[in-house]
Amino acid sequence: MTKNYYHTLASEGWDIHVVHVDLNYRDSAAFDDQLINGMRISAIQTSSMEFEYACRTQDSGDIVAEGSVTHVAVDAASGEPTRVPDDFRDAVVNYQDAPPDPV
C-alpha cells in the first residue's frame, strides 16, 4: 500500500466509514512508557471490514488497550455501501502474516 493510500481509495470512487468501535482498557501506562500499537484486518465481508487493534507496553508486552473497529466500504458519489474492491482484498492478504477470515 502506498503512503497516501486514502487518496487512492477516493480516486477509485470508494471510501470507508466507521460504523462500530469497541475498546477495552486492560491496564495503565505511565507517561514515559514506550507503547507498541498493532493492527490487522481480521475479517472482510461483502462491504465491511473489521480491524483488530492492540496496544502493548514495549518493556513488558502487557496489553494496555485492545479493541476493534468496523468499517463499511461506500461508493464515494452516492454514499451507499459497495463491495470492498478485490485489489484491496488482495493487498490485505499479501500484506498481513495471516489472511482475514473468509466470508
ABEGO torsion letter per residue (X at the ends): XBAAAAAAAAAAGBBBBBABBBBBBABBBBAABBBBBBBBBABBBAABBBBBBBBBBAAAGBBABBEBBBBBBBBAAAGBBBBBBAAAAAAAAAABABBBBBX
